[in-house]
Structures are given as structure tokens and as C-alpha cells.
Amino acid sequence: MPRTLTEYRVFIGSPGGLDEERKGFRATIDRFNEVHGNPTGVVFAAVGWEETLGGVGRPQEQINKDLRGCDYAVFVLHDRWGSPTGNGKTSGTEEEWDLALELYAARKIHNICLFFKELAPGKLRNPNRQLAKVLAFKAAIVAAHKHTFKLYAKTKEFCFNLEKHLGHWLRNHAARRSAGVAVALEALDAADRTAQTNKAPSYGYWLGEAKALLGTKKPEDALFCVERALALAATDLDWAEAENVRGIALHHLSDARGAVESFDAIVARLAGTAVLYEQVRLAIALVNKGISLDAFARSDEALVAYTDVVTRFGSRTELALKEQVTAALINKGAALGELRQSRSMTT
């Protein structure tokens, strides 16, 4: 019997040198469709320069046209940046990235994923011009606190994470079709529900949703919401609270490195603060860092984090700080094998 299929188009943008990733991108989507997509009536289609038809005009504009027709975008970078496109951009990937941001802001694209392939240590010591541009782009992403990215070492790791995104997007499709969905899993959904008031979801809304999702053991969905909160954070305190939730979500997704990076980012940003509430956030980040390290069998590093809390705030009398010092001491004892009790992160 004939049936209707829903197709989501997924664009991949990357400079040269990532042929294996591009092949893996298509193979992962094909495999996902076979196992999950076709039975549900929802499929994903890979889109990249390989599918772009030739025509009159600037070649990059033909690729841009395909991107404008996509629902999701995936960008992958390693040690190359690319060459100018003839439109004022330093590379095709840069032009595609900027266009994807415009489409996302206009709610014409659901989500953008960014991946960086890990670099050999020797390359970082003396980066060439191509790599220097990639590093500058990555630094700008980190400084802006508006986008997250995933590091990977091997193509199979990239494909594994891509498949997780596909699964998330498939669940989002089901959520959009279900009546009475309580939690926004996509920016488009949230925009639809608030269109009558012309008011976009606030920082507080996204952060509240992220915490609620953590409470229901849905860290992947919580991560989606907290990334939106991070983009709207207006103060260091707001940003630190959201980044802490992001670290917890990554911890529950077994991404130890990502979780620790989130907690470290808070410590680095608030290290010199004299504001009590920001100091509390710093202490919470250190405790949570220790819990995450300890959970992934890095007890020596966890002890350093717990000791740091005691060193910084052990003599303070404010209740909020004393609570974190107490938590650090208890967890430190557990890490040393002196205590055996459950530990939970603080949001």
C-alpha cells in the first residue's frame, strides 16, 4: 500500500582532506534510514557538493542553493580551511557556515552541528596558514559561547556521534507530531508556540527546560535546551549556571572530556571574581568536575578539584560556600576510599 515518507535533508560542509568523513556521513545516514528511518516513515537525505548540479554562475552559489533547501547542517573541520570563493569569504566552508547561521536565525533550518577532528600535537606547535585559520575560527566559537562542538579522533567516532544526532532529530519529529508536547525539543517548535505573542523563548525558559529534562533523565534533550540558554545568557552568572547544566548533561552522556571542559570553562571565567554568587558557581563547578572525573576512574584528578574547593573557600563563613566545601570534603573522602556513599551533582 502506498505511504507518505517525510524527508529531512542534511547538509555537510567541510574543507578538503576529509573524504573519509564525507563517505562516513553518507554511509551513516543510509544505515540509519534502513534501520530506523524507513520503518517510521521518516528518512534523512545527505546533501553536499557531491550532489550539487552544475550550472551557470559562481560554483559556491550552487552549493549555497542546496544548503538553503536543507533542514539540518553538519560542519567538519580538521587542519585545512579552504580557498576564497570570490564573494569576500576566505573559504567555501566559511560562506556555508555564515549562511547556515542566517538560515537558523530565520528558523529555516532546525539545527547546526559542528565537529573538529583532533590534531596531532606537533601541528599545534607550528601551525601553517590553513591550520591557523581553523584555530582562529575555533577560538571565536569558544569565545562567543553561542555554539558547541564535538571533538573526535577517528572517522568511526564522528559517525557514531552523527548517528546520535539523527536519532535525536527523529525523536524531535515524533514530538512535533504528538499532541500536547510539554517540552520544546527544537527552536522551531518553541517559536510556533510563542508566535502569538511575538516573544521568543527566554534564557530562563530554556534553562528551566534543561533542568527539568535532566530530572527526567533525558540529558541529550537537556543539552539541546541548555545550548539555547547559553546563547541568551546576559551575565557571567547566567552563563555559568547554564554551562554547569551543560557539563552535567555531558556527564550523563558519558562524555567525560566534554563535561570537564564545561566545568573548567566556568572556573577559568570566574577565577578572579569577588562576587559571592559567582564564587558559589565556581565552587559548584569544581565539585561537579571532581564528581565527573571520579566517575570515569580519574580519581587523582578528582582529588585535585576537591582540594581546590577547600583551598579557595575553606575559611569562608557564607552558608552557600560552606555547603560546597562540605560536599568537596565528603567526596574527597569517598575518592580516597574512606567513605562509600552516593554523590549527586548540583544544578
C-alpha positions as a Markdown table, in Angstrom:
| # | Residue | x | y | z |
|---|---|---|---|---|
| 1 | Met | 0.0 | 0.0 | 0.0 |
| 2 | Pro | 1.4 | 3.4 | -0.9 |
| 3 | Arg | 2.5 | 5.6 | 2.1 |
| 4 | Thr | 3.9 | 9.0 | 2.6 |
| 5 | Leu | 7.5 | 9.5 | 3.7 |
| 6 | Thr | 8.9 | 12.6 | 5.4 |
| 7 | Glu | 12.4 | 13.5 | 4.2 |
| 8 | Tyr | 14.8 | 15.8 | 6.1 |
| 9 | Arg | 17.8 | 17.0 | 4.1 |
| 10 | Val | 21.1 | 17.1 | 6.0 |
| 11 | Phe | 23.9 | 19.2 | 4.6 |
| 12 | Ile | 27.6 | 18.5 | 5.2 |
| 13 | Gly | 30.2 | 21.3 | 4.8 |
| 14 | Ser | 33.9 | 20.7 | 5.1 |
| 15 | Pro | 37.2 | 21.8 | 3.5 |
| 16 | Gly | 39.4 | 19.3 | 1.7 |
| 17 | Gly | 41.1 | 16.4 | 3.3 |
| 18 | Leu | 38.0 | 14.9 | 5.0 |
| 19 | Asp | 37.0 | 12.5 | 2.3 |
| 20 | Glu | 36.6 | 9.6 | 4.8 |
| 21 | Glu | 34.3 | 11.7 | 6.9 |
| 22 | Arg | 32.1 | 12.6 | 4.0 |
| 23 | Lys | 31.9 | 9.0 | 2.9 |
| 24 | Gly | 31.1 | 8.0 | 6.5 |
| 25 | Phe | 28.4 | 10.8 | 6.7 |
| 26 | Arg | 26.5 | 9.2 | 3.7 |
| 27 | Ala | 27.0 | 5.6 | 4.9 |
| 28 | Thr | 25.8 | 6.5 | 8.4 |
| 29 | Ile | 22.6 | 8.2 | 7.0 |
| 30 | Asp | 22.0 | 5.2 | 4.7 |
| 31 | Arg | 22.3 | 2.8 | 7.5 |
| 32 | Phe | 20.2 | 4.9 | 9.9 |
| 33 | Asn | 17.4 | 5.1 | 7.3 |
| 34 | Glu | 17.5 | 1.3 | 6.8 |
| 35 | Val | 17.3 | 0.5 | 10.5 |
| 36 | His | 15.2 | 3.4 | 11.9 |
| 37 | Gly | 14.0 | 5.7 | 9.2 |
| 38 | Asn | 12.1 | 3.6 | 6.7 |
| 39 | Pro | 10.1 | 1.7 | 9.3 |
| 40 | Thr | 8.9 | 5.0 | 10.8 |
| 41 | Gly | 8.2 | 6.8 | 7.6 |
| 42 | Val | 11.0 | 9.4 | 8.3 |
| 43 | Val | 14.2 | 9.4 | 6.3 |
| 44 | Phe | 17.2 | 11.6 | 6.0 |
| 45 | Ala | 19.0 | 12.6 | 2.8 |
| 46 | Ala | 22.6 | 13.5 | 2.6 |
| 47 | Val | 23.4 | 16.8 | 0.8 |
| 48 | Gly | 26.8 | 18.2 | -0.2 |
| 49 | Trp | 28.8 | 19.4 | -3.1 |
| 50 | Glu | 28.8 | 15.9 | -4.5 |
| 51 | Glu | 25.0 | 16.2 | -5.1 |
| 52 | Thr | 25.2 | 19.8 | -6.5 |
| 53 | Leu | 24.3 | 20.0 | -10.1 |
| 54 | Gly | 26.4 | 22.1 | -12.4 |
| 55 | Gly | 25.0 | 25.3 | -13.8 |
| 56 | Val | 25.8 | 28.9 | -14.9 |
| 57 | Gly | 27.1 | 31.1 | -12.1 |
| 58 | Arg | 29.6 | 31.0 | -9.2 |
| 59 | Pro | 30.1 | 27.4 | -8.2 |
| 60 | Gln | 29.8 | 28.1 | -4.5 |
| 61 | Glu | 26.4 | 29.8 | -5.0 |
| 62 | Gln | 25.2 | 26.5 | -6.5 |
| 63 | Ile | 26.2 | 24.7 | -3.2 |
| 64 | Asn | 24.6 | 27.6 | -1.2 |
| 65 | Lys | 21.3 | 27.0 | -3.1 |
| 66 | Asp | 21.3 | 23.3 | -2.0 |
| 67 | Leu | 22.1 | 24.4 | 1.6 |
| 68 | Arg | 19.1 | 26.7 | 1.6 |
| 69 | Gly | 16.9 | 23.7 | 0.9 |
| 70 | Cys | 18.2 | 21.7 | 3.9 |
| 71 | Asp | 16.7 | 21.1 | 7.3 |
| 72 | Tyr | 19.9 | 20.4 | 9.2 |
| 73 | Ala | 23.6 | 21.2 | 8.6 |
| 74 | Val | 26.8 | 19.4 | 9.8 |
| 75 | Phe | 30.2 | 21.0 | 9.6 |
| 76 | Val | 33.5 | 19.2 | 9.9 |
| 77 | Leu | 37.0 | 20.8 | 10.2 |
| 78 | His | 40.5 | 19.5 | 10.7 |
| 79 | Asp | 43.7 | 21.2 | 9.5 |
| 80 | Arg | 42.5 | 22.9 | 6.3 |
| 81 | Trp | 40.4 | 26.0 | 5.9 |
| 82 | Gly | 40.0 | 26.1 | 2.1 |
| 83 | Ser | 40.4 | 28.9 | -0.5 |
| 84 | Pro | 38.4 | 32.1 | -1.2 |
| 85 | Thr | 35.1 | 31.7 | -3.0 |
| 86 | Gly | 35.0 | 35.0 | -4.9 |
| 87 | Asn | 32.4 | 36.5 | -2.7 |
| 88 | Gly | 34.5 | 38.1 | 0.0 |
| 89 | Lys | 34.7 | 34.9 | 2.1 |
| 90 | Thr | 38.0 | 33.2 | 2.9 |
| 91 | Ser | 36.7 | 29.8 | 2.1 |
| 92 | Gly | 33.6 | 27.9 | 0.9 |
| 93 | Thr | 33.2 | 26.4 | 4.4 |
| 94 | Glu | 33.1 | 29.9 | 5.9 |
| 95 | Glu | 30.5 | 31.0 | 3.4 |
| 96 | Glu | 28.4 | 27.9 | 4.1 |
| 97 | Trp | 28.7 | 28.4 | 7.9 |
| 98 | Asp | 27.6 | 32.0 | 7.7 |
| 99 | Leu | 24.7 | 31.1 | 5.5 |
| 100 | Ala | 23.7 | 28.3 | 7.9 |
| 101 | Leu | 23.7 | 30.8 | 10.8 |
| 102 | Glu | 21.4 | 33.1 | 8.8 |
| 103 | Leu | 19.0 | 30.2 | 8.0 |
| 104 | Tyr | 18.9 | 29.1 | 11.6 |
| 105 | Ala | 18.2 | 32.7 | 12.8 |
| 106 | Ala | 15.4 | 32.8 | 10.3 |
| 107 | Arg | 14.1 | 29.5 | 11.6 |
| 108 | Lys | 14.5 | 27.9 | 8.2 |
| 109 | Ile | 16.9 | 25.3 | 9.5 |
| 110 | His | 16.4 | 23.2 | 12.6 |
| 111 | Asn | 19.9 | 22.7 | 13.9 |
| 112 | Ile | 23.6 | 23.1 | 13.1 |
| 113 | Cys | 26.3 | 20.6 | 14.3 |
| 114 | Leu | 30.0 | 21.3 | 14.4 |
| 115 | Phe | 32.8 | 18.8 | 14.6 |
| 116 | Phe | 36.6 | 19.2 | 14.9 |
| 117 | Lys | 38.9 | 16.4 | 14.2 |
| 118 | Glu | 41.7 | 16.2 | 16.8 |
| 119 | Leu | 45.1 | 17.5 | 15.7 |
| 120 | Ala | 48.5 | 15.8 | 16.2 |
| 121 | Pro | 50.4 | 17.7 | 18.9 |
| 122 | Gly | 53.2 | 18.6 | 16.5 |
| 123 | Lys | 50.8 | 20.5 | 14.3 |
| 124 | Leu | 49.8 | 22.9 | 17.1 |
| 125 | Arg | 53.4 | 23.9 | 17.8 |
| 126 | Asn | 53.9 | 25.4 | 14.3 |
| 127 | Pro | 50.5 | 25.7 | 12.5 |
| 128 | Asn | 50.6 | 26.7 | 8.8 |
| 129 | Arg | 48.3 | 29.4 | 7.4 |
| 130 | Gln | 45.5 | 26.9 | 6.7 |
| 131 | Leu | 45.5 | 25.5 | 10.2 |
| 132 | Ala | 45.9 | 28.9 | 11.7 |
| 133 | Lys | 42.6 | 29.9 | 10.2 |
| 134 | Val | 40.9 | 26.8 | 11.6 |
| 135 | Leu | 42.3 | 27.5 | 15.0 |
| 136 | Ala | 41.1 | 31.2 | 14.8 |
| 137 | Phe | 37.6 | 30.0 | 13.9 |
| 138 | Lys | 37.5 | 27.5 | 16.7 |
| 139 | Ala | 38.7 | 30.2 | 19.2 |
| 140 | Ala | 36.0 | 32.5 | 18.0 |
| 141 | Ile | 33.4 | 29.8 | 18.6 |
| 142 | Val | 34.6 | 29.2 | 22.1 |
| 143 | Ala | 34.8 | 32.9 | 22.9 |
| 144 | Ala | 31.2 | 33.6 | 21.7 |
| 145 | His | 29.6 | 30.9 | 23.9 |
| 146 | Lys | 26.8 | 30.5 | 21.3 |
| 147 | His | 27.7 | 27.2 | 19.7 |
| 148 | Thr | 29.0 | 23.9 | 21.0 |
| 149 | Phe | 31.2 | 21.5 | 19.0 |
| 150 | Lys | 32.4 | 17.9 | 19.3 |
| 151 | Leu | 36.0 | 16.7 | 19.1 |
| 152 | Tyr | 36.7 | 13.3 | 17.6 |
| 153 | Ala | 39.8 | 11.3 | 16.8 |
| 154 | Lys | 38.7 | 8.8 | 14.2 |
| 155 | Thr | 36.0 | 8.7 | 11.5 |
| 156 | Lys | 34.0 | 6.0 | 13.3 |
| 157 | Glu | 33.8 | 8.3 | 16.3 |
| 158 | Phe | 32.4 | 11.0 | 14.1 |
| 159 | Cys | 29.9 | 8.6 | 12.5 |
| 160 | Phe | 28.8 | 7.4 | 16.0 |
| 161 | Asn | 28.1 | 11.0 | 17.1 |
| 162 | Leu | 26.3 | 11.8 | 13.8 |
| 163 | Glu | 24.0 | 8.8 | 14.4 |
| 164 | Lys | 23.2 | 10.1 | 17.8 |
| 165 | His | 22.1 | 13.4 | 16.3 |
| 166 | Leu | 20.0 | 11.5 | 13.7 |
| 167 | Gly | 18.2 | 9.7 | 16.5 |
| 168 | His | 17.6 | 12.9 | 18.3 |
| 169 | Trp | 16.2 | 14.5 | 15.2 |
| 170 | Leu | 14.0 | 11.5 | 14.6 |
| 171 | Arg | 12.6 | 11.8 | 18.1 |
| 172 | Asn | 12.0 | 15.5 | 17.6 |
| 173 | His | 9.9 | 14.7 | 14.5 |
| 174 | Ala | 7.8 | 12.4 | 16.6 |
| 175 | Ala | 7.5 | 15.0 | 19.4 |
| 176 | Arg | 6.3 | 17.6 | 16.9 |
| 177 | Arg | 3.6 | 15.3 | 15.6 |
| 178 | Ser | 2.4 | 14.4 | 19.1 |
| 179 | Ala | -0.4 | 16.4 | 20.7 |
| 180 | Gly | 0.3 | 18.2 | 23.9 |
| 181 | Val | 4.1 | 18.0 | 23.8 |
| 182 | Ala | 5.3 | 19.6 | 27.1 |
| 183 | Val | 8.9 | 20.3 | 26.3 |
| 184 | Ala | 10.3 | 22.1 | 23.2 |
| 185 | Leu | 12.9 | 20.0 | 21.6 |
| 186 | Glu | 13.5 | 22.3 | 18.6 |
| 187 | Ala | 13.7 | 26.0 | 18.3 |
| 188 | Leu | 11.1 | 25.9 | 15.6 |
| 189 | Asp | 8.6 | 24.3 | 18.0 |
| 190 | Ala | 9.2 | 27.0 | 20.6 |
| 191 | Ala | 8.8 | 29.7 | 18.0 |
| 192 | Asp | 5.5 | 28.2 | 16.9 |
| 193 | Arg | 4.1 | 28.2 | 20.4 |
| 194 | Thr | 5.1 | 31.8 | 21.1 |
| 195 | Ala | 4.3 | 33.3 | 17.8 |
| 196 | Gln | 1.0 | 34.7 | 19.0 |
| 197 | Thr | 2.9 | 36.9 | 21.5 |
| 198 | Asn | 5.8 | 37.7 | 19.2 |
| 199 | Lys | 8.1 | 36.8 | 22.1 |
| 200 | Ala | 11.0 | 34.4 | 21.7 |
| 201 | Pro | 11.7 | 31.9 | 24.5 |
| 202 | Ser | 13.9 | 33.5 | 27.2 |
| 203 | Tyr | 17.1 | 32.4 | 28.9 |
| 204 | Gly | 15.0 | 31.3 | 31.9 |
| 205 | Tyr | 12.7 | 29.3 | 29.8 |
| 206 | Trp | 15.5 | 27.3 | 28.1 |
| 207 | Leu | 17.4 | 26.8 | 31.4 |
| 208 | Gly | 14.3 | 25.6 | 33.2 |
| 209 | Glu | 13.5 | 23.2 | 30.4 |
| 210 | Ala | 17.1 | 21.9 | 30.5 |
| 211 | Lys | 17.0 | 21.3 | 34.3 |
| 212 | Ala | 13.6 | 19.6 | 34.0 |
| 213 | Leu | 14.9 | 17.3 | 31.3 |
| 214 | Leu | 17.9 | 16.3 | 33.4 |
| 215 | Gly | 15.4 | 15.5 | 36.2 |
| 216 | Thr | 13.6 | 13.1 | 33.8 |
| 217 | Lys | 16.9 | 11.5 | 32.7 |
| 218 | Lys | 16.9 | 13.0 | 29.2 |
| 219 | Pro | 20.4 | 14.5 | 29.0 |
| 220 | Glu | 20.5 | 14.7 | 25.2 |
| 221 | Asp | 17.4 | 16.8 | 25.1 |
| 222 | Ala | 18.6 | 18.8 | 28.1 |
| 223 | Leu | 21.8 | 19.6 | 26.1 |
| 224 | Phe | 19.7 | 21.0 | 23.3 |
| 225 | Cys | 17.8 | 23.3 | 25.6 |
| 226 | Val | 20.8 | 24.5 | 27.6 |
| 227 | Glu | 22.7 | 25.4 | 24.4 |
| 228 | Arg | 19.8 | 27.8 | 23.7 |
| 229 | Ala | 20.1 | 29.2 | 27.2 |
| 230 | Leu | 23.9 | 29.8 | 26.8 |
| 231 | Ala | 23.2 | 31.8 | 23.6 |
| 232 | Leu | 20.9 | 34.1 | 25.6 |
| 233 | Ala | 22.9 | 34.4 | 28.8 |
| 234 | Ala | 23.3 | 38.1 | 29.6 |
| 235 | Thr | 25.7 | 37.9 | 32.6 |
| 236 | Asp | 28.6 | 35.8 | 33.7 |
| 237 | Leu | 26.4 | 34.4 | 36.5 |
| 238 | Asp | 23.7 | 33.3 | 34.0 |
| 239 | Trp | 26.3 | 31.9 | 31.7 |
| 240 | Ala | 28.0 | 29.9 | 34.5 |
| 241 | Glu | 24.7 | 28.4 | 35.7 |
| 242 | Ala | 23.9 | 27.3 | 32.1 |
| 243 | Glu | 27.4 | 26.0 | 31.4 |
| 244 | Asn | 27.2 | 24.0 | 34.6 |
| 245 | Val | 24.0 | 22.3 | 33.4 |
| 246 | Arg | 25.7 | 21.6 | 30.1 |
| 247 | Gly | 28.5 | 19.9 | 31.9 |
| 248 | Ile | 26.1 | 17.7 | 33.9 |
| 249 | Ala | 24.2 | 16.8 | 30.7 |
| 250 | Leu | 27.5 | 15.8 | 29.0 |
| 251 | His | 28.5 | 13.8 | 32.1 |
| 252 | His | 25.3 | 11.8 | 31.9 |
| 253 | Leu | 26.0 | 11.2 | 28.2 |
| 254 | Ser | 29.3 | 9.6 | 29.3 |
| 255 | Asp | 31.3 | 12.5 | 27.7 |
| 256 | Ala | 33.8 | 12.9 | 30.4 |
| 257 | Arg | 36.1 | 15.2 | 28.4 |
| 258 | Gly | 33.2 | 17.5 | 27.4 |
| 259 | Ala | 31.9 | 17.6 | 31.0 |
| 260 | Val | 35.2 | 18.6 | 32.4 |
| 261 | Glu | 35.8 | 21.2 | 29.7 |
| 262 | Ser | 32.5 | 22.8 | 30.7 |
| 263 | Phe | 33.4 | 22.9 | 34.4 |
| 264 | Asp | 36.9 | 24.1 | 33.6 |
| 265 | Ala | 35.5 | 26.9 | 31.5 |
| 266 | Ile | 33.4 | 28.2 | 34.5 |
| 267 | Val | 36.5 | 28.1 | 36.7 |
| 268 | Ala | 38.6 | 30.0 | 34.2 |
| 269 | Arg | 35.9 | 32.6 | 33.6 |
| 270 | Leu | 35.1 | 33.2 | 37.3 |
| 271 | Ala | 38.6 | 32.6 | 38.8 |
| 272 | Gly | 39.1 | 36.2 | 39.9 |
| 273 | Thr | 35.6 | 37.1 | 40.9 |
| 274 | Ala | 34.8 | 38.8 | 44.3 |
| 275 | Val | 31.0 | 38.4 | 43.8 |
| 276 | Leu | 29.6 | 35.8 | 46.3 |
| 277 | Tyr | 27.1 | 34.3 | 43.9 |
| 278 | Glu | 29.7 | 33.9 | 41.2 |
| 279 | Gln | 32.1 | 32.3 | 43.8 |
| 280 | Val | 29.4 | 29.8 | 44.7 |
| 281 | Arg | 29.1 | 28.9 | 41.0 |
| 282 | Leu | 32.8 | 28.5 | 40.8 |
| 283 | Ala | 32.8 | 26.2 | 43.8 |
| 284 | Ile | 29.9 | 24.1 | 42.4 |
| 285 | Ala | 31.8 | 23.7 | 39.1 |
| 286 | Leu | 34.9 | 22.4 | 40.9 |
| 287 | Val | 32.8 | 19.9 | 42.9 |
| 288 | Asn | 31.0 | 18.7 | 39.8 |
| 289 | Lys | 34.3 | 18.5 | 38.0 |
| 290 | Gly | 35.6 | 16.2 | 40.7 |
| 291 | Ile | 32.5 | 14.0 | 40.6 |
| 292 | Ser | 32.8 | 13.7 | 36.9 |
| 293 | Leu | 36.5 | 12.8 | 37.0 |
| 294 | Asp | 35.9 | 10.3 | 39.8 |
| 295 | Ala | 33.1 | 8.6 | 37.9 |
| 296 | Phe | 35.4 | 8.0 | 35.0 |
| 297 | Ala | 38.2 | 6.5 | 37.1 |
| 298 | Arg | 40.3 | 9.6 | 37.2 |
| 299 | Ser | 40.4 | 9.8 | 41.0 |
| 300 | Asp | 43.8 | 11.6 | 41.3 |
| 301 | Glu | 42.5 | 14.5 | 39.2 |
| 302 | Ala | 39.2 | 14.5 | 41.2 |
| 303 | Leu | 41.2 | 14.9 | 44.4 |
| 304 | Val | 42.9 | 18.0 | 43.0 |
| 305 | Ala | 39.5 | 19.5 | 42.1 |
| 306 | Tyr | 38.1 | 18.8 | 45.6 |
| 307 | Thr | 41.2 | 20.2 | 47.3 |
| 308 | Asp | 40.9 | 23.3 | 45.2 |
| 309 | Val | 37.5 | 24.0 | 46.6 |
| 310 | Val | 38.8 | 23.6 | 50.2 |
| 311 | Thr | 41.8 | 25.8 | 49.5 |
| 312 | Arg | 39.8 | 28.6 | 47.9 |
| 313 | Phe | 36.8 | 28.6 | 50.3 |
| 314 | Gly | 37.6 | 26.5 | 53.3 |
| 315 | Ser | 37.7 | 29.6 | 55.6 |
| 316 | Arg | 34.6 | 31.2 | 54.4 |
| 317 | Thr | 31.5 | 31.5 | 56.6 |
| 318 | Glu | 28.8 | 32.0 | 54.0 |
| 319 | Leu | 26.4 | 29.1 | 54.1 |
| 320 | Ala | 26.3 | 28.6 | 50.3 |
| 321 | Leu | 30.1 | 28.3 | 50.2 |
| 322 | Lys | 30.3 | 26.1 | 53.3 |
| 323 | Glu | 27.9 | 23.7 | 51.7 |
| 324 | Gln | 30.2 | 23.3 | 48.7 |
| 325 | Val | 33.3 | 22.9 | 50.9 |
| 326 | Thr | 31.4 | 20.2 | 52.9 |
| 327 | Ala | 30.5 | 18.4 | 49.6 |
| 328 | Ala | 34.1 | 18.6 | 48.4 |
| 329 | Leu | 35.4 | 17.1 | 51.7 |
| 330 | Ile | 32.9 | 14.3 | 51.6 |
| 331 | Asn | 33.6 | 13.5 | 48.0 |
| 332 | Lys | 37.3 | 13.7 | 48.6 |
| 333 | Gly | 37.0 | 11.2 | 51.4 |
| 334 | Ala | 35.0 | 8.9 | 49.1 |
| 335 | Ala | 37.6 | 9.2 | 46.4 |
| 336 | Leu | 40.3 | 8.3 | 48.9 |
| 337 | Gly | 38.3 | 5.2 | 49.8 |
| 338 | Glu | 37.4 | 6.4 | 53.3 |
| 339 | Leu | 33.7 | 6.8 | 52.5 |
| 340 | Arg | 31.3 | 4.8 | 50.4 |
| 341 | Gln | 28.2 | 6.9 | 49.6 |
| 342 | Ser | 26.3 | 8.2 | 46.6 |
| 343 | Arg | 27.1 | 11.6 | 45.2 |
| 344 | Ser | 25.0 | 13.8 | 43.1 |
| 345 | Met | 25.7 | 16.9 | 41.1 |
| 346 | Thr | 24.3 | 20.3 | 41.9 |
| 347 | Thr | 22.4 | 22.3 | 39.3 |
